[in-house]
Amino acid sequence: MKDLFDLPFESPEPEPELEPTPAPPPPKAQPARRVWTVTDLTAAIRDLLETRFGEVWVEGELSNCRPWTTGHLYFTVKDSGAQIKAVMWRSAMRALRFKPEDGLHVIARGRVSVYDPKGEYQLVCEHLEPKGAGALQVAFEQLKKRLAAEGLFEQARKRPLPALPRKIGIVTSLDGAAIRDIIKVISRRHPNVHLVIRPARVQGEGAAGEIARALAAIVKVPGVDVVIVGRGGGSIEDLWAFNEEAVARAVANSPVPVISAVGHETDFTIADFVADLRAPTPSAAAEMVVAGKDEFCARIDRLAHRATSAVGRRMERLRARTHRLGGRPGLAGFPGRLALRGRHVAELTNEMGRAGRAMVARRERRYHELRLTLETFDLRRRVGTIRARLTRVDGALRAAIVRAHNRAEGRFHGQAARLDSLSPLGVLARGYAVCWDADGTRIIRDASSVNEGDDVRVTLHRGALECTVKKSNT
């Protein structure tokens, strides 16, 4: 405490200490410079775009549509302010129900990507649909317009149905009610007609191809006069197979008339416009195809009635005229004379019949006699007889040949045995030998004919010996 009160009240303030001068900051390290290749930078941008956007929906107008031979489609989607290039691969194009065209307003689903070789970003479309009208309706109108321009809907190329079809072809599914309705109607109205059924799928993927192949096959069946192709009702998706170009071409190329019976009365398909006749339902198609038979039969009935009536009236007029003529005086007794003439005619007819039968009997007997005579000269019988004789002669000849062969073989063996007994080889086989001079040209029979040191050759039963005379014993 003392130290505190000993300090003066006004003590000078201590001088502030001088702050040390701050050292200059160390220089900042320069970041390492990264150099990108164009490929790496483009790949990084592509990864960023694909990660950032993923799947997008884009609305705009199509332009510069260019289908390639590979099946891919290249086009541009644009609006009033911008545009983006787009591509649709062949696998996605197969699912389209319509043909993309310039000026068509569409909604596209896809992902944003980068085309590396050109460094351009583009939209890879996976789905395309027209805005407003459905895709199927657009495809329907496009195909209808194109086929109409080719003249496939012209009334001039339509052919009338045959009046009395004998063989009717049917192309439809065996599982639907359409085939049962058609068979029921035709069996009731025209039971003796021949039906040829070529089953085919009428909805789903690949149904159009099956229908086209079925049409091409059924018109090749001999005698087919008309073909009914169709199915029962359904949605536009169910009936779409009959809106495919393949079916339209098959109907147009058919050499016989084709009736299209697809769906209900309010349903219209491309096949209806191309076919020679459209039926509102399959049952109506069956009634149309046999309607000609009913009209034909009705016409025959009317003509038969008119002919019967005309003949009846003429018979009445002739009968009345005969009655009037029979009452005249000059014709009195005419029925009796006519009866006598009739009897005479009957007698002559009977006599002629007996004479004809007798002549036929004589001709028949003569025919049998000539036939028996001719059979004796029948070449088939003579050939059989000659063949039998040849068989007997052949057997005898074979037996004679065998006997002659056996006799010759016996003589041959006897002569061979005799020859063996006389052969010098047989003597050699018993242990004897033949001695020749050195040249082998002279047989040595006397030991005095050789000298010591001469070369001789000794032939044995098997082989020969080359010898030198050492000593001669005479």
PAMAR-505035 format. One record per residue (C-alpha): x, y, z; residue in one letter; residue number from 1. Coordinates in steps of 0.05 Angstrom, whole numbers, padded with zeros to 5 digits, m for minus. Example, Ala and Ser with C-alpha at 12.3 -4.5 7.8 and 13.67 -1.06 7.14 Angstrom:
! PAMAR-505035
NODE     east    north       up   residu   num
NODE    00246   m00090    00156        A     1
NODE    00273   m00021    00143        S     2
***
This chain:
! PAMAR-505035
NODE     east    north       up   residu   num
NODE    00000    00000    00000        M     1
NODE    00057    00048    00016        K     2
NODE    00085    00043   m00052        D     3
NODE    00019    00065   m00082        L     4
NODE    00013    00131   m00041        F     5
NODE    00085    00151   m00049        D     6
NODE    00075    00163   m00124        L     7
NODE    00060    00236   m00144        P     8
NODE   m00010    00253   m00167        F     9
NODE    00014    00279   m00234        E    10
NODE    00066    00231   m00257        S    11
NODE    00088    00237   m00327        P    12
NODE    00060    00184   m00374        E    13
NODE    00109    00135   m00399        P    14
NODE    00131    00145   m00471        E    15
NODE    00100    00099   m00519        P    16
NODE    00144    00046   m00545        E    17
NODE    00158    00048   m00619        L    18
NODE    00123   m00009   m00657        E    19
NODE    00169   m00051   m00697        P    20
NODE    00166   m00042   m00772        T    21
NODE    00126   m00100   m00802        P    22
NODE    00165   m00146   m00849        A    23
NODE    00142   m00146   m00921        P    24
NODE    00096   m00206   m00937        P    25
NODE    00129   m00263   m00973        P    26
NODE    00113   m00267   m01047        P    27
NODE    00052   m00310   m01065        K    28
NODE    00066   m00376   m01099        A    29
NODE    00043   m00377   m01172        Q    30
NODE   m00008   m00434   m01187        P    31
NODE    00016   m00488   m01235        A    32
NODE   m00009   m00475   m01305        R    33
NODE   m00053   m00531   m01335        R    34
NODE   m00055   m00539   m01409        V    35
NODE   m00116   m00576   m01437        W    36
NODE   m00118   m00614   m01502        T    37
NODE   m00178   m00600   m01546        V    38
NODE   m00201   m00672   m01537        T    39
NODE   m00197   m00669   m01461        D    40
NODE   m00232   m00601   m01457        L    41
NODE   m00287   m00625   m01503        T    42
NODE   m00296   m00688   m01463        A    43
NODE   m00299   m00648   m01398        A    44
NODE   m00352   m00602   m01428        I    45
NODE   m00392   m00662   m01452        R    46
NODE   m00389   m00694   m01383        D    47
NODE   m00411   m00629   m01351        L    48
NODE   m00470   m00621   m01399        L    49
NODE   m00493   m00693   m01392        E    50
NODE   m00487   m00690   m01316        T    51
NODE   m00520   m00622   m01309        R    52
NODE   m00580   m00631   m01355        F    53
NODE   m00591   m00707   m01360        G    54
NODE   m00659   m00719   m01393        E    55
NODE   m00694   m00658   m01421        V    56
NODE   m00758   m00643   m01460        W    57
NODE   m00752   m00593   m01516        V    58
NODE   m00808   m00561   m01557        E    59
NODE   m00796   m00530   m01625        G    60
NODE   m00802   m00534   m01700        E    61
NODE   m00765   m00586   m01743        L    62
NODE   m00720   m00563   m01799        S    63
NODE   m00664   m00592   m01842        N    64
NODE   m00689   m00663   m01832        C    65
NODE   m00638   m00709   m01864        R    66
NODE   m00647   m00784   m01860        P    67
NODE   m00583   m00822   m01873        W    68
NODE   m00574   m00890   m01906        T    69
NODE   m00553   m00918   m01839        T    70
NODE   m00623   m00905   m01812        G    71
NODE   m00604   m00846   m01768        H    72
NODE   m00640   m00779   m01773        L    73
NODE   m00605   m00712   m01767        Y    74
NODE   m00647   m00649   m01758        F    75
NODE   m00652   m00581   m01723        T    76
NODE   m00702   m00560   m01669        V    77
NODE   m00715   m00485   m01670        K    78
NODE   m00760   m00431   m01645        D    79
NODE   m00762   m00356   m01657        S    80
NODE   m00700   m00342   m01615        G    81
NODE   m00652   m00401   m01622        A    82
NODE   m00640   m00469   m01651        Q    83
NODE   m00605   m00533   m01630        I    84
NODE   m00579   m00590   m01673        K    85
NODE   m00607   m00658   m01658        A    86
NODE   m00598   m00731   m01678        V    87
NODE   m00642   m00792   m01671        M    88
NODE   m00609   m00860   m01677        W    89
NODE   m00637   m00917   m01718        R    90
NODE   m00660   m00957   m01657        S    91
NODE   m00704   m00899   m01634        A    92
NODE   m00729   m00885   m01705        M    93
NODE   m00760   m00954   m01709        R    94
NODE   m00808   m00935   m01654        A    95
NODE   m00835   m00874   m01690        L    96
NODE   m00905   m00879   m01718        R    97
NODE   m00898   m00818   m01764        F    98
NODE   m00846   m00789   m01810        K    99
NODE   m00810   m00726   m01785        P   100
NODE   m00815   m00670   m01835        E   101
NODE   m00792   m00598   m01839        D   102
NODE   m00841   m00549   m01807        G   103
NODE   m00872   m00600   m01760        L   104
NODE   m00881   m00575   m01689        H   105
NODE   m00856   m00629   m01641        V   106
NODE   m00837   m00644   m01570        I   107
NODE   m00771   m00681   m01564        A   108
NODE   m00744   m00720   m01505        R   109
NODE   m00670   m00733   m01501        G   110
NODE   m00604   m00714   m01470        R   111
NODE   m00555   m00658   m01485        V   112
NODE   m00487   m00682   m01509        S   113
NODE   m00427   m00657   m01550        V   114
NODE   m00406   m00681   m01618        Y   115
NODE   m00331   m00685   m01607        D   116
NODE   m00306   m00682   m01680        P   117
NODE   m00339   m00614   m01691        K   118
NODE   m00342   m00588   m01620        G   119
NODE   m00417   m00576   m01626        E   120
NODE   m00469   m00591   m01573        Y   121
NODE   m00530   m00628   m01596        Q   122
NODE   m00593   m00661   m01571        L   123
NODE   m00594   m00737   m01575        V   124
NODE   m00668   m00752   m01582        C   125
NODE   m00698   m00815   m01554        E   126
NODE   m00771   m00798   m01565        H   127
NODE   m00808   m00751   m01613        L   128
NODE   m00881   m00734   m01614        E   129
NODE   m00920   m00682   m01653        P   130
NODE   m00950   m00626   m01612        K   131
NODE   m01025   m00623   m01616        G   132
NODE   m01046   m00683   m01660        A   133
NODE   m01022   m00752   m01638        G   134
NODE   m00965   m00787   m01672        A   135
NODE   m01011   m00841   m01701        L   136
NODE   m01058   m00789   m01730        Q   137
NODE   m00999   m00752   m01763        V   138
NODE   m00972   m00817   m01791        A   139
NODE   m01041   m00835   m01817        F   140
NODE   m01049   m00769   m01853        E   141
NODE   m00978   m00771   m01882        Q   142
NODE   m00987   m00841   m01911        L   143
NODE   m01057   m00826   m01935        K   144
NODE   m01032   m00764   m01972        K   145
NODE   m00973   m00801   m02003        R   146
NODE   m01014   m00861   m02027        L   147
NODE   m01069   m00815   m02054        A   148
NODE   m01017   m00779   m02095        A   149
NODE   m00995   m00845   m02125        E   150
NODE   m01067   m00860   m02146        G   151
NODE   m01079   m00920   m02100        L   152
NODE   m01146   m00891   m02078        F   153
NODE   m01172   m00878   m02148        E   154
NODE   m01241   m00907   m02161        Q   155
NODE   m01220   m00926   m02232        A   156
NODE   m01173   m00981   m02206        R   157
NODE   m01227   m01013   m02162        K   158
NODE   m01251   m01080   m02188        R   159
NODE   m01322   m01108   m02181        P   160
NODE   m01334   m01170   m02139        L   161
NODE   m01346   m01237   m02176        P   162
NODE   m01419   m01255   m02184        A   163
NODE   m01410   m01328   m02161        L   164
NODE   m01345   m01337   m02122        P   165
NODE   m01326   m01410   m02116        R   166
NODE   m01266   m01400   m02071        K   167
NODE   m01261   m01343   m02020        I   168
NODE   m01196   m01326   m01984        G   169
NODE   m01196   m01299   m01913        I   170
NODE   m01138   m01265   m01878        V   171
NODE   m01149   m01253   m01804        T   172
NODE   m01133   m01280   m01735        S   173
NODE   m01159   m01348   m01714        L   174
NODE   m01169   m01323   m01643        D   175
NODE   m01217   m01265   m01658        G   176
NODE   m01292   m01263   m01667        A   177
NODE   m01284   m01238   m01739        A   178
NODE   m01268   m01306   m01768        I   179
NODE   m01327   m01339   m01733        R   180
NODE   m01375   m01285   m01758        D   181
NODE   m01350   m01291   m01830        I   182
NODE   m01356   m01367   m01831        I   183
NODE   m01425   m01365   m01799        K   184
NODE   m01453   m01316   m01850        V   185
NODE   m01422   m01349   m01911        I   186
NODE   m01443   m01419   m01888        S   187
NODE   m01515   m01396   m01880        R   188
NODE   m01520   m01359   m01946        R   189
NODE   m01473   m01398   m01991        H   190
NODE   m01458   m01467   m01960        P   191
NODE   m01424   m01497   m02020        N   192
NODE   m01369   m01444   m02026        V   193
NODE   m01297   m01464   m02012        H   194
NODE   m01262   m01422   m01958        L   195
NODE   m01186   m01414   m01956        V   196
NODE   m01161   m01385   m01889        I   197
NODE   m01092   m01356   m01881        R   198
NODE   m01082   m01338   m01807        P   199
NODE   m01042   m01277   m01787        A   200
NODE   m01033   m01232   m01726        R   201
NODE   m01076   m01169   m01733        V   202
NODE   m01046   m01126   m01679        Q   203
NODE   m00980   m01115   m01643        G   204
NODE   m00909   m01109   m01666        E   205
NODE   m00897   m01144   m01733        G   206
NODE   m00971   m01155   m01748        A   207
NODE   m00968   m01112   m01811        A   208
NODE   m00914   m01155   m01841        G   209
NODE   m00953   m01219   m01826        E   210
NODE   m01016   m01191   m01859        I   211
NODE   m00977   m01170   m01921        A   212
NODE   m00944   m01238   m01926        R   213
NODE   m01011   m01273   m01916        A   214
NODE   m01043   m01232   m01972        L   215
NODE   m00985   m01247   m02019        A   216
NODE   m00991   m01321   m02003        A   217
NODE   m01067   m01330   m02007        I   218
NODE   m01074   m01298   m02076        V   219
NODE   m01026   m01351   m02103        K   220
NODE   m01075   m01407   m02084        V   221
NODE   m01106   m01431   m02150        P   222
NODE   m01179   m01412   m02158        G   223
NODE   m01185   m01357   m02105        V   224
NODE   m01236   m01307   m02132        D   225
NODE   m01238   m01256   m02076        V   226
NODE   m01203   m01242   m02010        V   227
NODE   m01230   m01215   m01944        I   228
NODE   m01179   m01183   m01898        V   229
NODE   m01198   m01152   m01831        G   230
NODE   m01210   m01159   m01757        R   231
NODE   m01259   m01136   m01703        G   232
NODE   m01262   m01067   m01672        G   233
NODE   m01212   m01035   m01625        G   234
NODE   m01173   m00972   m01611        S   235
NODE   m01130   m00937   m01663        I   236
NODE   m01069   m00973   m01634        E   237
NODE   m01104   m01041   m01642        D   238
NODE   m01123   m01026   m01714        L   239
NODE   m01056   m00994   m01732        W   240
NODE   m01030   m01054   m01770        A   241
NODE   m01080   m01039   m01825        F   242
NODE   m01052   m00968   m01830        N   243
NODE   m00982   m00992   m01847        E   244
NODE   m00954   m00982   m01917        E   245
NODE   m00936   m01055   m01925        A   246
NODE   m01009   m01076   m01918        V   247
NODE   m01032   m01021   m01966        A   248
NODE   m00982   m01044   m02018        R   249
NODE   m01002   m01117   m02010        A   250
NODE   m01076   m01099   m02020        V   251
NODE   m01059   m01056   m02081        A   252
NODE   m01017   m01111   m02113        N   253
NODE   m01069   m01166   m02104        S   254
NODE   m01090   m01195   m02171        P   255
NODE   m01160   m01211   m02144        V   256
NODE   m01211   m01163   m02112        P   257
NODE   m01199   m01149   m02038        V   258
NODE   m01253   m01131   m01986        I   259
NODE   m01227   m01092   m01926        S   260
NODE   m01268   m01107   m01863        A   261
NODE   m01231   m01073   m01806        V   262
NODE   m01264   m01052   m01740        G   263
NODE   m01333   m01022   m01735        H   264
NODE   m01372   m00977   m01782        E   265
NODE   m01339   m00914   m01755        T   266
NODE   m01268   m00940   m01762        D   267
NODE   m01229   m00922   m01825        F   268
NODE   m01160   m00948   m01842        T   269
NODE   m01112   m00940   m01901        I   270
NODE   m01130   m01011   m01922        A   271
NODE   m01203   m00988   m01930        D   272
NODE   m01183   m00934   m01980        F   273
NODE   m01138   m00980   m02021        V   274
NODE   m01184   m01041   m02022        A   275
NODE   m01233   m01054   m02078        D   276
NODE   m01290   m01052   m02029        L   277
NODE   m01297   m01030   m01956        R   278
NODE   m01343   m01067   m01909        A   279
NODE   m01363   m01035   m01843        P   280
NODE   m01355   m01101   m01805        T   281
NODE   m01330   m01172   m01820        P   282
NODE   m01402   m01197   m01821        S   283
NODE   m01421   m01145   m01872        A   284
NODE   m01361   m01166   m01915        A   285
NODE   m01386   m01238   m01915        A   286
NODE   m01455   m01214   m01936        E   287
NODE   m01426   m01172   m01992        M   288
NODE   m01383   m01227   m02021        V   289
NODE   m01443   m01274   m02027        V   290
NODE   m01494   m01221   m02045        A   291
NODE   m01482   m01234   m02119        G   292
NODE   m01503   m01306   m02110        K   293
NODE   m01570   m01286   m02080        D   294
NODE   m01583   m01237   m02137        E   295
NODE   m01562   m01290   m02188        F   296
NODE   m01608   m01342   m02157        C   297
NODE   m01666   m01292   m02153        A   298
NODE   m01656   m01274   m02226        R   299
NODE   m01656   m01348   m02246        I   300
NODE   m01721   m01357   m02207        D   301
NODE   m01753   m01298   m02242        R   302
NODE   m01731   m01323   m02311        L   303
NODE   m01755   m01393   m02295        A   304
NODE   m01823   m01367   m02274        H   305
NODE   m01828   m01324   m02337        R   306
NODE   m01808   m01384   m02381        A   307
NODE   m01858   m01430   m02347        T   308
NODE   m01914   m01379   m02355        S   309
NODE   m01897   m01367   m02428        A   310
NODE   m01896   m01443   m02443        V   311
NODE   m01962   m01452   m02406        G   312
NODE   m01996   m01397   m02445        R   313
NODE   m01970   m01424   m02511        R   314
NODE   m01994   m01494   m02494        M   315
NODE   m02064   m01467   m02478        E   316
NODE   m02066   m01430   m02545        R   317
NODE   m02044   m01493   m02583        L   318
NODE   m02093   m01537   m02544        R   319
NODE   m02151   m01489   m02561        A   320
NODE   m02131   m01487   m02634        R   321
NODE   m02127   m01563   m02637        T   322
NODE   m02197   m01567   m02607        H   323
NODE   m02224   m01519   m02658        R   324
NODE   m02192   m01556   m02716        L   325
NODE   m02217   m01622   m02690        G   326
NODE   m02289   m01598   m02694        G   327
NODE   m02286   m01584   m02769        R   328
NODE   m02322   m01633   m02816        P   329
NODE   m02262   m01646   m02859        G   330
NODE   m02223   m01671   m02799        L   331
NODE   m02276   m01721   m02774        A   332
NODE   m02245   m01788   m02756        G   333
NODE   m02176   m01757   m02753        F   334
NODE   m02162   m01783   m02682        P   335
NODE   m02178   m01854   m02705        G   336
NODE   m02133   m01850   m02765        R   337
NODE   m02080   m01820   m02721        L   338
NODE   m02087   m01878   m02673        A   339
NODE   m02079   m01928   m02730        L   340
NODE   m02017   m01891   m02754        R   341
NODE   m01990   m01892   m02684        G   342
NODE   m02001   m01967   m02678        R   343
NODE   m01966   m01978   m02745        H   344
NODE   m01908   m01935   m02722        V   345
NODE   m01904   m01975   m02657        A   346
NODE   m01902   m02040   m02696        E   347
NODE   m01848   m02013   m02742        L   348
NODE   m01809   m01988   m02682        T   349
NODE   m01814   m02056   m02648        N   350
NODE   m01791   m02092   m02712        E   351
NODE   m01734   m02043   m02721        M   352
NODE   m01713   m02054   m02649        G   353
NODE   m01712   m02131   m02658        R   354
NODE   m01672   m02124   m02723        A   355
NODE   m01624   m02076   m02689        G   356
NODE   m01614   m02122   m02630        R   357
NODE   m01604   m02182   m02676        A   358
NODE   m01552   m02145   m02716        M   359
NODE   m01517   m02123   m02652        V   360
NODE   m01516   m02195   m02627        A   361
NODE   m01486   m02219   m02693        R   362
NODE   m01434   m02164   m02691        R   363
NODE   m01418   m02181   m02618        E   364
NODE   m01408   m02256   m02635        R   365
NODE   m01363   m02237   m02693        R   366
NODE   m01325   m02190   m02647        Y   367
NODE   m01312   m02246   m02596        H   368
NODE   m01289   m02293   m02652        E   369
NODE   m01240   m02242   m02679        L   370
NODE   m01217   m02226   m02608        R   371
NODE   m01201   m02300   m02595        L   372
NODE   m01165   m02305   m02661        T   373
NODE   m01126   m02243   m02647        L   374
NODE   m01107   m02268   m02578        E   375
NODE   m01073   m02328   m02610        T   376
NODE   m01026   m02279   m02643        F   377
NODE   m01019   m02237   m02581        D   378
NODE   m00947   m02215   m02577        L   379
NODE   m00948   m02217   m02501        R   380
NODE   m00966   m02291   m02501        R   381
NODE   m00915   m02307   m02555        R   382
NODE   m00861   m02269   m02517        V   383
NODE   m00880   m02309   m02455        G   384
NODE   m00873   m02375   m02493        T   385
NODE   m00807   m02354   m02523        I   386
NODE   m00783   m02331   m02455        R   387
NODE   m00801   m02400   m02425        A   388
NODE   m00764   m02435   m02482        R   389
NODE   m00704   m02391   m02473        L   390
NODE   m00704   m02406   m02399        T   391
NODE   m00704   m02482   m02412        R   392
NODE   m00650   m02476   m02465        V   393
NODE   m00609   m02432   m02420        D   394
NODE   m00613   m02483   m02364        G   395
NODE   m00593   m02540   m02411        A   396
NODE   m00536   m02499   m02439        L   397
NODE   m00510   m02482   m02370        R   398
NODE   m00513   m02555   m02350        A   399
NODE   m00476   m02576   m02414        A   400
NODE   m00423   m02523   m02401        I   401
NODE   m00413   m02548   m02330        V   402
NODE   m00406   m02620   m02354        R   403
NODE   m00357   m02600   m02409        A   404
NODE   m00318   m02559   m02359        H   405
NODE   m00314   m02618   m02310        N   406
NODE   m00291   m02665   m02365        R   407
NODE   m00238   m02616   m02389        A   408
NODE   m00215   m02604   m02318        E   409
NODE   m00209   m02680   m02307        G   410
NODE   m00168   m02688   m02370        R   411
NODE   m00125   m02629   m02350        F   412
NODE   m00109   m02658   m02282        H   413
NODE   m00092   m02726   m02313        G   414
NODE   m00045   m02695   m02364        Q   415
NODE   m00014   m02652   m02309        A   416
NODE   m00001   m02714   m02267        A   417
NODE    00029   m02750   m02325        R   418
NODE    00072   m02690   m02343        L   419
NODE    00096   m02686   m02271        D   420
NODE    00117   m02758   m02273        S   421
NODE    00158   m02746   m02336        L   422
NODE    00186   m02679   m02315        S   423
NODE    00260   m02677   m02297        P   424
NODE    00240   m02631   m02240        L   425
NODE    00205   m02691   m02209        G   426
NODE    00270   m02730   m02213        V   427
NODE    00307   m02673   m02181        L   428
NODE    00255   m02672   m02126        A   429
NODE    00274   m02744   m02109        R   430
NODE    00346   m02722   m02093        G   431
NODE    00379   m02725   m02161        Y   432
NODE    00418   m02667   m02193        A   433
NODE    00438   m02645   m02263        V   434
NODE    00510   m02625   m02277        C   435
NODE    00523   m02572   m02331        W   436
NODE    00586   m02544   m02359        D   437
NODE    00609   m02475   m02338        A   438
NODE    00568   m02441   m02393        D   439
NODE    00505   m02480   m02375        G   440
NODE    00496   m02504   m02447        T   441
NODE    00516   m02577   m02442        R   442
NODE    00497   m02632   m02393        I   443
NODE    00556   m02671   m02368        I   444
NODE    00541   m02746   m02370        R   445
NODE    00612   m02774   m02368        D   446
NODE    00664   m02756   m02315        A   447
NODE    00719   m02763   m02366        S   448
NODE    00692   m02704   m02405        S   449
NODE    00716   m02655   m02352        V   450
NODE    00785   m02642   m02324        N   451
NODE    00809   m02623   m02256        E   452
NODE    00800   m02549   m02242        G   453
NODE    00741   m02541   m02291        D   454
NODE    00681   m02502   m02267        D   455
NODE    00614   m02538   m02269        V   456
NODE    00544   m02519   m02249        R   457
NODE    00500   m02567   m02211        V   458
NODE    00424   m02556   m02214        T   459
NODE    00385   m02582   m02154        L   460
NODE    00311   m02587   m02140        H   461
NODE    00317   m02519   m02108        R   462
NODE    00371   m02473   m02132        G   463
NODE    00440   m02488   m02165        A   464
NODE    00512   m02495   m02144        L   465
NODE    00574   m02466   m02177        E   466
NODE    00629   m02520   m02167        C   467
NODE    00702   m02532   m02186        T   468
NODE    00725   m02603   m02204        V   469
NODE    00781   m02625   m02156        K   470
NODE    00784   m02697   m02177        K   471
NODE    00752   m02739   m02232        S   472
NODE    00736   m02813   m02220        N   473
NODE    00724   m02847   m02285        T   474
***
